[in-house]
């Protein structure tokens, strides 16, 4: 991939030009439920996110924290499955990945970056491209 294309997949470029929006720690923790405490995998079918309090598959904002209480990730869940945006962070607070799911099975878009901001993986739903830490593409797969 040409350097200009690689630069356009960098974390800073994608955030600025794709106009990605992020929720604040305060919003996520006030409006979401924490996985591992309030939410868990469905006891009968581990694929689904289960709301222990309501005794049903969860719908809403889910998150998980690192031990220092910084955000590990947050995701939207619909009827127990990821539906919409999931955002993951490194322990340093840097953005690790940004994805949009449909029923957890179909990825509409997926970006994953190394901690330094260089692209690690990109999936636009039709092709998956993986890069090493120097920016060299080492895997490309097309979907039919």
C-alpha positions, 0 to 999 in steps of 0.5 A: 500500500502506498504511504499516502494510503497508509497515512490515511489509515493512521489513528489521527487521520481517521479520527479527524477526517472520518469524524469519529465521535467518542463518549466520555468516561463519565457518560459511559459509566453513568449511562452504561452497565459494567460487564463482569458486575451487572452484565455477564455472558448468557448462562445458557448460550455464552454468545449473548450478553446477559443482564443479571438484574433483569434476567434477560439478554441486555440492550444498552451501553456496556463497558469494562474498566481497567484496574485503575478505572480507565476505560478498557472499552465500551459497546452498544448491545441489542438483545444480547449482541453487539449492535453499533459502535464498539470502542477499545482503549489501551491502558494508556488511554490511547484509542486501540480500535473502533468498529461498527457491528451488526448483530456481532456477526457483520462488521461494517467497519473496523480499525485497529491501531498500534499504540503509536497510532499506526494502523494494525488492521483495517476491515471495510466489510469487503476486505481485511488488511493487516499491517506490521508495526513498520506499516508493511501489509502482510495479509489481505483478504477479500470477501465475496 
